[in-house]
């Protein structure tokens, strides 16, 4: 099995919770040195070897790209150089002291009595001898002072040293009655296949996987595989692949689960199909099942086979819904309904699968779910948010993540308490806080989740989209950590970046550049996540979206469109109603954006007093939301109006700063929603003072056609002459 073979021991050594800020700073520092690593991968490294910069850089540089992405497991032992540990003086150790260090490095417990019994040393020897400089002994526990020393010792120990340490550890645990640890050390110390270890280690691996200890379960199953054949080997493959998926190790999951098809045991193929569908789709970008009939079981295979097929079809339906493939989703749901009946599941698989798919596609949902910590928690939380009760939805997610609700989930069986399940819940929590308008908390929670979970995998990369939009809202750009997160995504998950580029340009005042990015995005069909994430609806061509969105976002979109398309003559009639309806938007972030667009539009239409009022309201709302980049953008607009934020206490305002910018930039962006492409071309040439005949020559049109376009521009912009159009253009450029 290549780099996931027998040399990958179970990473059972105690690990500490990583410091999120240290991890995020580390990701940024490594990126500056040309090394892209996923945040949760660096957190795992910190837990294994500590945070020393030079050591971490060396180890990260020695990893493969797929290991840095988190698609394959970290190697055990890690490539730790002795020079980074200051162990050059280890030659001063006696053979017994070196043996004690190796026993501690290879062991699965930090109990002092284990080390003493297996080495023959005393506690005084460990505390006062040369070896004491490498150890911390306290309260019956003994640990290596330098965490990375364990990997170096495991890598530098000779085969004879390792075999001897494992033999003694196995004998000790067997005498204590700890059959699982004893079997582990037998397997690790063996020089030939030892099938007997499977009796203890396979159930242990499965139990650890079900308890959410995915990485340890993976490594144990991989070790067992090298000792067994037949059905035991198939079970080891299935456990290893499923655990790999639950830890986010997509490439490892595909490698292990894929070997069960077509020749593996039917029982383990049935269990492997659903996780293989998930892993292969996320890794490659396409569903691995082209023909459902080729894998559909027959009645002779029994209910268990149909149960596995129902789950696999449900996964295929959900993945199709995540990617907006409604036709494929409906086809797979029909398979789920049939298989659920044949499996005798009584709707336990069909219900969650249908509810998740309907949620992602925006269709009407079946009756509320009543079970399933992952299915129920995610579906119910989003439904409550869409109904306007985001706080209750967040409460449900918190209870399920904390394990207060501990129910089986027939559809997502085995995933309930895994890192991948936590990633799904974390993404939904961040989305709900974004919908609520609490940008600061949403971004803080996202940073915590990036360190703990494979956050880029759920919902076809929704976590990465959220992380990017939150960075833009606060920083005005996508920061280095989130850029690394994005670049570490598997090839099958590639979020569209055009809206993000448009947002960055817009917040920096480059309106024309933002408009160009949005037009390209529109021409590509406006790709968006299934669950709506706020973008840049203030600008560019309007595009109808099928994304699932809360009431605040729907109302904001309606108001953006009314503001952008109201003709000059209708503005006085439209404005009071738009302003009044904006007050009912509860999200401070969404309302701030509506107020900002209202303010800019009022100024363009020469109502500076109303414009200042709305811009000041937007500034306050963005401050409350923690959307610093949006707040700063509004400050710059207020500065153009002569309103300095620090002088709002009744002081006289300074004169308006009329900056000389390219009039084409603001006008193109502001007029694009109102005019056709050709009308916009003609309008800008008119503003430049070009006569109709020359416009006709430049655009290869007849003079009569140009005159028709000019007339339509006048009507849509409520102007009556070239002079009025030019004045409006300069006014627009000044205040957008």
C-alpha positions as CSV (number, residue, x, y, z in Angstrom):
1,X,0.0,0.0,0.0
2,X,2.9,2.4,-0.6
3,X,3.4,5.2,2.0
4,X,0.4,4.0,4.0
5,X,1.9,0.6,4.7
6,X,3.2,-1.1,7.8
7,X,5.7,1.7,8.7
8,X,2.7,3.9,9.7
9,X,2.3,3.1,13.3
10,X,-0.7,4.3,15.3
11,X,-0.2,7.8,16.5
12,X,-1.3,6.9,20.0
13,X,1.0,9.2,21.9
14,X,-0.7,11.9,24.0
15,X,-1.2,15.1,22.1
16,X,-2.1,18.6,23.3
17,X,-4.7,21.0,22.0
18,X,-2.9,23.2,19.5
19,X,-2.9,27.0,20.0
20,X,-5.0,28.3,17.1
21,X,-3.2,31.6,16.8
22,X,0.2,29.9,16.8
23,X,-1.0,27.5,14.1
24,X,-2.5,30.3,11.9
25,X,0.7,32.4,12.3
26,X,2.7,29.3,11.4
27,X,0.7,28.7,8.2
28,X,1.4,32.3,7.1
29,X,5.1,32.0,7.9
30,X,5.4,28.8,5.9
31,X,3.5,30.3,3.0
32,X,6.0,33.2,2.9
33,X,8.7,30.5,2.5
34,X,6.9,28.9,-0.4
35,X,5.3,26.0,1.6
36,X,1.5,25.7,1.4
37,X,0.1,23.6,4.2
38,X,-3.6,23.2,5.4
39,X,-4.1,24.7,8.8
40,X,-5.4,21.5,10.4
41,X,-2.4,19.6,9.1
42,X,0.0,22.0,10.7
43,X,-2.1,21.7,13.9
44,X,-1.5,17.9,13.8
45,X,2.2,18.5,13.3
46,X,2.4,21.0,16.2
47,X,0.8,18.4,18.4
48,X,3.3,15.8,17.4
49,X,6.6,17.7,17.3
50,X,6.0,21.1,18.9
51,X,6.2,24.5,17.4
52,X,9.9,25.3,16.9
53,X,10.0,27.2,13.6
54,X,13.1,25.6,12.0
55,X,12.1,22.0,12.9
56,X,8.5,22.6,11.6
57,X,9.8,24.1,8.4
58,X,12.2,21.1,7.9
59,X,9.4,18.6,8.5
60,X,6.8,20.3,6.3
61,X,9.4,20.7,3.5
62,X,10.0,16.9,3.6
63,X,6.2,16.0,3.3
64,X,4.6,15.2,0.0
65,X,2.1,17.7,-1.4
66,X,-0.8,15.4,-0.6
67,X,0.4,15.2,3.0
68,X,0.6,18.9,3.3
69,X,-2.9,19.2,1.9
70,X,-4.2,16.7,4.4
71,X,-5.2,14.2,1.7
72,X,-2.8,11.6,3.0
73,X,-1.8,10.7,6.5
74,X,1.4,12.2,8.0
75,X,4.2,9.7,8.0
76,X,5.1,7.8,11.2
77,X,7.8,8.5,12.2
78,X,8.1,12.0,11.0
79,X,11.4,13.0,9.3
80,X,12.9,14.8,12.4
81,X,16.6,15.6,12.1
82,X,18.8,15.1,15.2
83,X,20.3,18.5,14.7
84,X,17.0,20.1,15.4
85,X,16.7,18.4,18.8
86,X,20.1,18.9,20.3
87,X,20.5,15.1,20.8
88,X,24.1,14.9,19.5
89,X,25.2,14.2,23.1
90,X,23.0,11.0,23.2
91,X,26.2,8.9,22.9
92,X,26.7,9.7,26.6
93,X,23.7,7.6,27.4
94,X,24.1,4.1,28.6
95,X,22.5,1.3,26.6
96,X,19.9,1.0,29.2
97,X,19.1,4.7,29.2
98,X,18.8,4.8,25.4
99,X,16.6,1.7,25.6
100,X,14.3,3.5,28.1
101,X,13.9,6.4,25.6
102,X,13.0,4.0,22.8
103,X,10.5,2.2,25.0
104,X,8.8,5.5,25.8
105,X,8.8,6.5,22.2
106,X,7.3,3.3,21.0
107,X,4.9,2.9,23.8
108,X,1.2,3.8,23.9
109,X,1.1,5.1,27.5
110,X,3.1,7.5,29.6
111,X,2.7,5.5,32.9
112,X,6.0,5.4,34.8
113,X,5.5,1.9,36.0
114,X,5.4,0.6,32.4
115,X,8.7,2.1,31.6
116,X,10.3,0.9,34.8
117,X,9.0,-2.7,34.4
118,X,10.1,-3.0,30.8
119,X,13.6,-1.4,31.2
120,X,14.8,-2.5,34.6
121,X,15.7,1.1,35.5
122,X,14.6,2.8,38.7
123,X,12.8,6.1,39.0
124,X,16.0,7.5,40.4
125,X,17.9,6.4,37.3
126,X,15.4,8.2,35.1
127,X,15.5,11.4,37.2
128,X,19.2,11.7,38.0
129,X,21.1,9.9,35.2
130,X,22.0,11.4,31.8
131,X,18.6,10.3,30.5
132,X,16.9,12.6,32.9
133,X,17.8,15.6,30.7
134,X,15.4,14.2,28.1
135,X,12.5,13.4,30.5
136,X,9.9,14.9,32.7
137,X,8.9,12.6,35.6
138,X,5.9,13.6,37.7
139,X,3.1,12.0,39.6
140,X,3.6,8.6,38.2
141,X,4.0,9.8,34.6
142,X,7.0,10.1,32.4
143,X,7.1,12.1,29.1
144,X,9.7,13.1,26.6
145,X,10.6,16.7,27.3
146,X,10.9,17.4,23.6
147,X,7.8,16.0,21.7
148,X,9.7,15.5,18.4
149,X,12.2,13.2,20.1
150,X,9.6,10.4,19.9
151,X,9.7,10.5,16.1
152,X,13.4,10.8,16.0
153,X,13.9,7.8,18.3
154,X,11.4,5.7,16.4
155,X,13.2,6.6,13.1
156,X,16.7,6.1,14.4
157,X,16.2,2.9,16.4
158,X,17.6,-0.2,14.8
159,X,15.3,-3.1,13.9
160,X,16.7,-5.1,16.8
161,X,16.1,-2.2,19.3
162,X,12.6,-1.8,18.1
163,X,11.7,-5.5,18.2
164,X,13.1,-5.8,21.7
165,X,11.2,-2.8,23.0
166,X,7.9,-4.0,21.4
167,X,8.4,-7.6,22.7
168,X,8.8,-6.3,26.3
169,X,5.9,-3.9,26.0
170,X,3.7,-6.7,24.6
171,X,4.6,-9.1,27.4
172,X,3.9,-6.4,30.1
173,X,0.5,-5.5,28.7
174,X,-0.5,-9.1,28.3
175,X,0.3,-9.8,31.9
176,X,-1.8,-6.8,32.8
177,X,-4.7,-8.2,30.8
178,X,-4.6,-5.4,28.2
179,X,-5.0,-7.6,25.1
180,X,-5.3,-4.7,22.6
181,X,-2.1,-3.0,23.6
182,X,-0.4,-6.4,23.7
183,X,-1.5,-7.2,20.2
184,X,-0.5,-3.8,18.9
185,X,3.1,-4.3,20.1
186,X,3.1,-7.9,18.8
187,X,2.2,-6.5,15.3
188,X,4.7,-3.7,15.4
189,X,7.5,-5.9,16.6
190,X,6.9,-8.8,14.3
191,X,9.2,-9.7,11.4
192,X,6.6,-11.9,9.7
193,X,2.9,-11.9,9.3
194,X,1.1,-12.5,12.6
195,X,-2.6,-13.1,11.7
196,X,-3.6,-13.6,15.4
197,X,-3.4,-9.8,16.0
198,X,-6.5,-9.2,14.0
199,X,-8.7,-10.8,16.7
200,X,-7.9,-7.9,19.1
201,X,-7.0,-5.0,16.8
202,X,-9.8,-5.1,14.2
203,X,-12.6,-4.6,16.8
204,X,-10.4,-2.0,18.5
205,X,-10.0,-0.1,15.3
206,X,-13.7,-0.2,14.5
207,X,-14.5,0.9,18.0
208,X,-12.1,3.8,17.8
209,X,-13.5,4.8,14.4
210,X,-17.0,4.8,15.8
211,X,-15.9,6.9,18.8
212,X,-14.4,9.6,16.4
213,X,-10.7,8.6,16.9
214,X,-10.3,8.4,13.2
215,X,-6.6,8.8,12.8
216,X,-5.7,6.2,15.4
217,X,-8.3,3.8,13.9
218,X,-6.7,4.3,10.5
219,X,-3.2,3.5,11.5
220,X,-4.3,0.4,13.5
221,X,-6.3,-0.9,10.5
222,X,-3.3,-0.3,8.2
223,X,-1.0,-2.2,10.5
224,X,-3.4,-5.1,10.7
225,X,-3.7,-5.3,6.9
226,X,0.0,-6.3,6.7
227,X,-0.6,-9.3,8.9
228,X,-3.8,-10.9,7.5
229,X,-5.5,-12.2,4.3
230,X,-9.0,-12.9,3.1
231,X,-11.9,-11.4,4.8
232,X,-9.8,-10.0,7.7
233,X,-7.8,-8.1,5.0
234,X,-11.0,-6.8,3.5
235,X,-12.3,-5.7,6.9
236,X,-9.0,-3.9,7.5
237,X,-9.3,-2.2,4.1
238,X,-12.8,-1.1,4.9
239,X,-12.0,0.3,8.4
240,X,-8.8,2.0,7.1
241,X,-10.7,3.7,4.2
242,X,-13.6,4.8,6.2
243,X,-11.5,6.2,9.0
244,X,-9.3,8.0,6.5
245,X,-12.4,9.7,5.0
246,X,-13.6,10.7,8.5
247,X,-10.2,12.3,9.1
248,X,-10.3,14.1,5.8
249,X,-7.6,11.9,4.2
250,X,-9.3,11.6,0.8
251,X,-6.5,10.1,-1.2
252,X,-5.9,7.4,1.5
253,X,-9.7,6.7,1.6
254,X,-9.9,6.2,-2.1
255,X,-6.7,4.0,-2.1
256,X,-8.0,1.7,0.6
257,X,-11.7,1.5,-0.3
258,X,-11.1,1.2,-4.0
259,X,-9.2,-2.1,-3.5
260,X,-12.5,-3.7,-2.4
261,X,-14.0,-3.3,-5.9
262,X,-14.8,-5.5,-7.7
263,X,-13.2,-8.4,-5.9
264,X,-13.7,-7.8,-2.2
265,X,-16.0,-9.5,0.2
266,X,-19.7,-8.4,-0.5
267,X,-20.2,-7.5,3.2
268,X,-17.3,-5.1,3.3
269,X,-18.0,-3.7,-0.2
270,X,-21.4,-2.8,1.0
271,X,-19.9,-0.8,3.9
272,X,-17.3,0.7,1.7
273,X,-19.4,2.0,-1.1
274,X,-20.9,5.1,0.5
275,X,-17.6,6.5,1.9
276,X,-15.9,5.7,-1.4
277,X,-18.5,7.8,-3.2
278,X,-17.9,10.7,-0.9
279,X,-14.1,10.5,-1.1
280,X,-13.8,9.9,-4.8
281,X,-16.2,12.8,-5.6
282,X,-14.4,15.3,-3.4
283,X,-11.0,14.2,-4.7
284,X,-11.8,14.0,-8.4
285,X,-14.9,16.3,-8.8
286,X,-17.1,13.7,-10.4
287,X,-19.3,10.9,-9.0
288,X,-17.5,7.6,-9.3
289,X,-20.7,5.7,-10.2
290,X,-21.6,6.3,-13.8
291,X,-24.2,3.5,-14.0
292,X,-26.3,2.7,-10.9
293,X,-27.4,-0.6,-12.4
294,X,-23.8,-1.9,-12.4
295,X,-23.5,-1.8,-8.6
296,X,-27.2,-2.2,-7.5
297,X,-27.5,-5.4,-5.5
298,X,-29.9,-8.2,-6.3
299,X,-32.5,-9.5,-3.9
300,X,-30.4,-12.6,-3.3
301,X,-27.7,-10.5,-1.5
302,X,-30.1,-9.7,1.3
303,X,-31.1,-6.7,3.3
304,X,-27.6,-5.8,4.4
305,X,-26.5,-5.2,0.8
306,X,-29.6,-3.1,0.1
307,X,-28.9,-1.1,3.3
308,X,-25.4,-0.3,2.0
309,X,-26.7,0.6,-1.4
310,X,-29.3,2.9,0.1
311,X,-26.6,4.8,1.9
312,X,-24.4,5.0,-1.2
313,X,-27.3,6.3,-3.3
314,X,-28.1,8.8,-0.6
315,X,-24.6,10.1,-0.6
316,X,-24.6,10.3,-4.4
317,X,-27.8,12.3,-4.2
318,X,-26.5,14.7,-1.5
319,X,-23.2,15.3,-3.4
320,X,-25.2,16.0,-6.6
321,X,-27.3,18.5,-4.7
322,X,-24.2,20.2,-3.2
323,X,-23.0,20.7,-6.8
324,X,-26.3,22.0,-8.2
325,X,-27.0,18.8,-10.3
326,X,-30.7,18.6,-9.6
327,X,-31.4,16.0,-12.3
328,X,-28.8,13.6,-10.9
329,X,-30.0,14.3,-7.4
330,X,-33.5,13.2,-8.3
331,X,-32.4,10.1,-10.1
332,X,-30.3,9.0,-7.0
333,X,-33.2,9.8,-4.6
334,X,-35.4,7.4,-6.6
335,X,-32.7,4.8,-5.9
336,X,-32.7,5.7,-2.2
337,X,-36.5,5.3,-1.9
338,X,-36.4,1.8,-3.6
339,X,-33.4,0.6,-1.6
340,X,-34.7,1.9,1.7
341,X,-37.8,-0.3,1.2
342,X,-35.8,-3.4,0.1
343,X,-33.5,-2.9,3.1
344,X,-36.4,-2.7,5.5
345,X,-35.1,0.6,6.8
346,X,-38.6,2.1,7.2
347,X,-37.4,5.5,6.0
348,X,-34.4,5.8,8.4
349,X,-32.1,6.3,5.4
350,X,-34.6,7.8,2.9
351,X,-35.7,10.5,5.4
352,X,-32.4,12.1,6.1
353,X,-31.2,11.8,2.5
354,X,-34.3,13.5,1.1
355,X,-34.2,16.2,3.7
356,X,-30.6,17.0,3.1
357,X,-31.1,17.1,-0.7
358,X,-34.2,19.2,-0.5
359,X,-32.5,21.6,1.8
360,X,-29.5,22.0,-0.6
361,X,-31.7,22.3,-3.7
362,X,-34.2,24.7,-2.1
363,X,-37.2,22.4,-2.8
364,X,-39.9,21.7,-0.3
365,X,-38.7,19.4,2.4
366,X,-40.3,16.2,3.8
367,X,-41.7,16.3,7.3
368,X,-39.1,17.3,10.0
369,X,-36.4,14.7,10.9
370,X,-36.6,13.2,14.4
371,X,-33.2,11.5,14.7
372,X,-29.6,11.5,13.5
373,X,-27.0,13.8,15.3
374,X,-25.5,14.9,11.9
375,X,-28.5,14.8,9.6
376,X,-31.0,16.1,12.1
377,X,-28.6,18.8,13.5
378,X,-27.6,20.2,10.2
379,X,-31.0,20.1,8.5
380,X,-33.0,21.5,11.5
381,X,-30.4,24.2,12.2
382,X,-30.6,25.5,8.7
383,X,-34.4,25.2,8.5
384,X,-34.7,27.3,11.8
385,X,-32.4,29.9,10.4
386,X,-34.4,30.2,7.2
387,X,-37.5,30.6,9.3
388,X,-35.8,33.5,11.2
389,X,-34.7,31.7,14.4
390,X,-30.9,31.6,13.9
391,X,-30.1,31.5,17.6
392,X,-32.2,28.3,18.1
393,X,-30.4,26.8,15.1
394,X,-27.0,27.6,16.6
395,X,-28.1,26.0,19.9
396,X,-29.0,22.7,18.1
397,X,-25.6,22.6,16.5
398,X,-23.9,23.2,19.8
399,X,-25.8,20.4,21.6
400,X,-25.0,17.9,18.8
401,X,-21.3,18.9,18.6
402,X,-20.9,18.6,22.4
403,X,-22.4,15.1,22.3
404,X,-25.4,16.1,24.5
405,X,-27.6,14.5,21.8
406,X,-26.1,11.1,21.1
407,X,-28.4,9.2,18.7
408,X,-27.6,6.8,15.8
409,X,-27.8,8.2,12.3
410,X,-28.8,5.5,10.0
411,X,-27.9,7.5,6.9
412,X,-24.5,8.8,8.0
413,X,-23.7,5.8,10.3
414,X,-20.2,5.8,11.5
415,X,-19.7,9.5,10.8
416,X,-21.5,11.0,13.8
417,X,-18.6,11.9,16.0
418,X,-15.8,12.2,13.5
419,X,-13.6,15.2,12.5
420,X,-15.5,15.3,9.2
421,X,-18.9,15.5,11.0
422,X,-17.5,18.3,13.2
423,X,-16.3,20.1,10.0
424,X,-19.9,19.9,8.6
425,X,-21.4,21.3,11.8
426,X,-18.7,24.0,12.0
427,X,-19.3,25.2,8.5
428,X,-23.1,25.5,9.1
429,X,-22.4,27.4,12.4
430,X,-20.2,29.9,10.5
431,X,-22.8,30.2,7.7
432,X,-25.6,30.9,10.2
433,X,-23.5,33.6,12.0
434,X,-22.7,35.1,8.6
435,X,-26.4,35.2,7.9
436,X,-27.0,36.7,11.3
437,X,-24.6,39.5,10.4
438,X,-22.1,38.8,13.2
439,X,-19.0,38.9,10.9
440,X,-16.4,39.1,13.8
441,X,-17.7,36.0,15.6
442,X,-18.2,34.1,12.3
443,X,-14.6,34.7,11.3
444,X,-13.2,33.9,14.8
445,X,-15.2,30.6,14.8
446,X,-13.9,29.8,11.3
447,X,-10.3,30.3,12.4
448,X,-10.8,27.9,15.3
449,X,-12.5,25.4,12.9
450,X,-9.7,25.6,10.3
451,X,-7.2,24.5,12.9
452,X,-9.3,21.6,14.2
453,X,-11.1,20.1,11.2
454,X,-10.8,19.5,7.4
455,X,-13.0,22.5,7.0
456,X,-12.7,22.8,3.2
457,X,-14.4,19.5,2.4
458,X,-18.1,19.9,3.5
459,X,-20.7,21.1,1.0
460,X,-18.4,21.1,-2.0
461,X,-16.0,23.7,-0.5
462,X,-18.5,25.9,1.3
463,X,-16.1,26.3,4.2
464,X,-13.4,27.8,1.9
465,X,-15.9,30.2,0.3
466,X,-17.0,31.4,3.8
467,X,-13.4,31.8,5.0
468,X,-12.6,33.9,1.9
469,X,-15.7,36.2,2.2
470,X,-15.1,36.7,5.9
471,X,-11.5,37.7,5.3
472,X,-12.7,40.1,2.6
473,X,-15.3,41.6,4.9
474,X,-12.7,42.2,7.7
475,X,-9.4,42.7,5.9
476,X,-10.4,43.8,2.4
477,X,-8.4,40.9,1.0
478,X,-8.0,37.2,1.3
479,X,-5.3,36.6,4.0
480,X,-2.4,34.2,3.6
481,X,-3.9,31.5,5.9
482,X,-7.1,31.3,3.8
483,X,-5.2,31.4,0.6
484,X,-3.3,28.3,1.8
485,X,-6.5,26.7,2.8
486,X,-7.9,27.3,-0.7
487,X,-4.8,26.0,-2.4
488,X,-4.8,22.9,-0.2
489,X,-8.2,21.9,-1.4
490,X,-8.5,18.7,-3.5
491,X,-8.9,19.0,-7.2
492,X,-12.6,18.0,-7.0
493,X,-13.3,21.1,-4.8
494,X,-12.4,24.4,-6.5
495,X,-14.6,27.4,-5.5
496,X,-15.1,30.1,-8.1
497,X,-12.9,33.1,-7.2
498,X,-14.3,35.8,-9.5
499,X,-16.8,37.2,-6.9
500,X,-14.0,37.4,-4.4
501,X,-11.8,39.3,-6.8
502,X,-14.7,41.7,-7.5
503,X,-15.2,42.2,-3.8
504,X,-11.6,43.1,-3.2
505,X,-11.6,45.6,-6.0
506,X,-14.9,47.1,-4.9
507,X,-13.8,47.6,-1.3
508,X,-10.6,49.2,-2.6
509,X,-12.6,51.7,-4.7
510,X,-11.8,50.0,-8.1
511,X,-15.4,49.8,-9.2
512,X,-14.6,49.2,-12.9
513,X,-12.3,46.3,-12.1
514,X,-15.0,44.8,-9.8
515,X,-17.6,45.2,-12.6
516,X,-15.3,43.3,-15.1
517,X,-14.9,40.4,-12.7
518,X,-18.6,40.2,-12.1
519,X,-19.4,40.3,-15.8
520,X,-17.1,37.3,-16.4
521,X,-18.7,35.5,-13.4
522,X,-22.1,36.2,-15.0
523,X,-21.0,35.0,-18.3
524,X,-20.0,31.7,-16.7
525,X,-23.5,31.2,-15.3
526,X,-22.9,32.8,-11.9
527,X,-21.6,29.7,-10.1
528,X,-22.5,29.8,-6.4
529,X,-22.7,27.5,-3.4
530,X,-26.0,25.7,-2.8
531,X,-26.3,27.6,0.5
532,X,-26.1,31.3,-0.1
533,X,-23.0,33.3,0.9
534,X,-23.3,37.1,0.6
535,X,-21.3,38.3,-2.4
536,X,-21.4,41.6,-4.3
537,X,-25.0,42.0,-5.3
538,X,-24.6,45.9,-5.3
539,X,-22.9,45.8,-8.6
540,X,-22.9,44.0,-12.0
541,X,-25.6,42.3,-14.0
542,X,-28.4,40.8,-11.9
543,X,-28.5,37.0,-12.0
544,X,-31.3,34.9,-10.5
545,X,-29.9,32.3,-8.0
546,X,-31.2,29.0,-6.9
547,X,-29.2,29.2,-3.7
548,X,-30.9,28.6,-0.4
549,X,-30.9,32.0,1.4
550,X,-32.5,33.6,4.5
551,X,-35.2,36.2,4.5
552,X,-32.8,39.1,5.2
553,X,-30.7,38.2,2.2
554,X,-33.8,37.8,0.0
555,X,-35.0,41.3,1.0
556,X,-31.6,42.8,0.6
557,X,-31.4,41.4,-3.0
558,X,-34.8,42.9,-3.8
559,X,-33.8,46.3,-2.4
560,X,-30.4,46.3,-4.3
561,X,-32.2,45.6,-7.5
562,X,-34.8,48.4,-6.9
563,X,-32.0,50.9,-6.0
564,X,-29.9,50.0,-9.1
565,X,-32.7,50.0,-11.6
566,X,-35.0,52.9,-10.5
567,X,-35.1,55.6,-13.3
568,X,-34.4,59.2,-12.3
569,X,-38.1,60.2,-12.7
570,X,-39.3,57.3,-10.5
571,X,-36.6,57.8,-7.8
572,X,-38.5,60.3,-5.7
573,X,-41.4,57.9,-5.6
574,X,-39.3,54.7,-5.0
575,X,-36.9,56.1,-2.4
576,X,-39.1,56.5,0.7
577,X,-40.4,52.9,0.4
578,X,-36.9,51.4,-0.2
579,X,-35.5,53.3,2.8
580,X,-38.4,52.2,5.0
581,X,-38.1,48.6,4.0
582,X,-34.3,48.6,4.6
583,X,-35.1,49.2,8.3
584,X,-36.7,45.7,8.5
585,X,-33.4,44.0,7.6
586,X,-32.2,42.5,10.9
587,X,-28.6,41.5,9.9
588,X,-26.4,44.6,10.6
589,X,-24.1,43.4,7.8
590,X,-26.9,43.1,5.2
591,X,-28.6,46.3,6.3
592,X,-25.2,48.1,6.2
593,X,-24.8,47.2,2.6
594,X,-28.3,48.4,1.7
595,X,-27.7,51.7,3.5
596,X,-24.3,52.1,1.8
597,X,-25.8,51.6,-1.7
598,X,-28.7,53.9,-0.8
599,X,-26.3,56.6,0.4
600,X,-24.1,56.4,-2.8
601,X,-27.2,56.5,-5.0
602,X,-28.7,59.5,-3.2
603,X,-25.4,61.4,-3.6
604,X,-25.3,60.5,-7.3
605,X,-28.9,61.8,-7.6
606,X,-27.7,65.1,-6.0
607,X,-29.3,64.5,-2.5
608,X,-26.2,64.9,-0.4
609,X,-28.0,65.2,2.9
610,X,-29.8,61.9,2.5
611,X,-26.6,60.4,1.1
612,X,-24.7,61.3,4.3
613,X,-27.5,60.0,6.5
614,X,-27.4,56.6,4.9
615,X,-23.6,56.4,4.7
616,X,-23.3,57.2,8.4
617,X,-25.9,54.5,9.2
618,X,-23.9,52.0,7.1
619,X,-20.7,53.0,8.9
620,X,-22.3,52.3,12.3
621,X,-23.8,49.0,11.1
622,X,-20.6,47.7,9.6
623,X,-18.8,48.6,12.9
624,X,-21.4,46.6,14.9
625,X,-21.0,43.6,12.6
626,X,-17.2,43.7,12.7
627,X,-17.0,44.1,8.9
628,X,-14.0,46.5,9.1
629,X,-13.2,46.6,5.3
630,X,-16.8,47.6,4.5
631,X,-16.7,50.2,7.3
632,X,-13.4,51.6,5.9
633,X,-14.9,51.7,2.4
634,X,-17.8,53.8,3.7
635,X,-15.3,56.1,5.5
636,X,-13.6,56.8,2.2
637,X,-16.9,57.8,0.7
638,X,-17.8,60.0,3.6
639,X,-14.4,61.6,3.2
640,X,-15.2,62.4,-0.4
641,X,-18.3,64.2,0.9
642,X,-16.2,66.1,3.4
643,X,-17.5,64.2,6.4
644,X,-14.6,63.0,8.5
645,X,-15.7,60.3,10.9
646,X,-13.8,61.7,13.9
647,X,-15.6,65.1,13.5
648,X,-19.2,64.0,13.6
649,X,-20.0,65.8,16.9
650,X,-21.5,68.8,15.2
651,X,-18.3,70.3,13.8
652,X,-18.3,72.1,10.5
653,X,-17.5,69.9,7.5
654,X,-14.5,70.4,5.2
655,X,-15.0,71.1,1.5
656,X,-15.8,68.1,-0.8
657,X,-12.7,66.6,-2.3
658,X,-13.4,66.3,-6.0
659,X,-10.9,63.8,-7.1
660,X,-10.1,63.4,-10.8
661,X,-10.8,59.8,-11.5
662,X,-11.4,58.1,-14.9
663,X,-15.2,58.8,-15.4
664,X,-15.5,55.6,-17.3
665,X,-14.8,53.4,-14.2
666,X,-17.7,54.5,-12.0
667,X,-20.1,55.1,-14.8
668,X,-19.7,51.7,-16.4
669,X,-20.3,50.0,-13.1
670,X,-23.2,52.2,-12.1
671,X,-25.0,52.2,-15.4
672,X,-24.3,48.5,-16.4
673,X,-27.5,47.2,-14.7
674,X,-29.6,49.9,-16.5
675,X,-28.2,49.7,-20.1
676,X,-27.5,47.0,-22.6
677,X,-23.9,46.4,-23.5
678,X,-24.2,48.4,-26.8
679,X,-26.1,51.2,-25.1
680,X,-23.4,51.4,-22.4
681,X,-20.7,51.7,-25.2
682,X,-22.7,54.5,-26.9
683,X,-23.4,56.3,-23.6
684,X,-19.7,56.4,-22.6
685,X,-18.7,57.7,-26.0
686,X,-21.3,60.4,-25.8
687,X,-19.9,61.4,-22.4
688,X,-16.4,61.6,-24.0
689,X,-17.9,64.2,-26.4
690,X,-17.8,62.0,-29.5
691,X,-20.4,63.0,-32.2
692,X,-22.9,60.4,-33.4
693,X,-21.3,60.0,-36.8
694,X,-17.9,59.2,-35.3
695,X,-19.5,56.8,-32.8
696,X,-21.1,55.0,-35.8
697,X,-17.7,54.7,-37.5
698,X,-16.1,53.4,-34.3
699,X,-18.8,50.8,-33.6
700,X,-19.5,49.9,-37.2
701,X,-23.1,51.0,-36.9
702,X,-25.3,53.2,-39.0
703,X,-25.9,56.8,-37.7
704,X,-29.6,56.0,-37.4
705,X,-28.8,53.0,-35.1
706,X,-26.6,55.2,-32.9
707,X,-29.4,57.8,-32.6
708,X,-31.8,55.1,-31.5
709,X,-29.3,53.9,-28.8
710,X,-28.7,57.5,-27.6
711,X,-32.5,58.0,-27.3
712,X,-32.8,54.9,-25.3
713,X,-30.0,55.9,-23.0
714,X,-31.6,59.3,-22.4
715,X,-34.9,57.6,-21.5
716,X,-33.4,55.0,-19.2
717,X,-31.2,57.6,-17.4
718,X,-33.9,60.3,-17.4
719,X,-31.8,62.8,-19.2
720,X,-32.7,65.0,-22.2
721,X,-29.5,66.0,-23.8
722,X,-25.8,65.1,-24.2
723,X,-25.0,67.9,-21.7
724,X,-27.2,66.4,-19.0
725,X,-25.8,62.9,-19.7
726,X,-22.3,64.2,-19.3
727,X,-23.1,66.1,-16.0
728,X,-24.7,62.9,-14.7
729,X,-21.6,60.9,-15.6
730,X,-19.3,63.2,-13.8
731,X,-21.5,63.3,-10.7
732,X,-21.7,59.5,-10.7
733,X,-17.9,59.2,-10.9
734,X,-17.5,61.6,-8.0
735,X,-19.7,59.8,-5.6
736,X,-19.7,56.1,-6.4
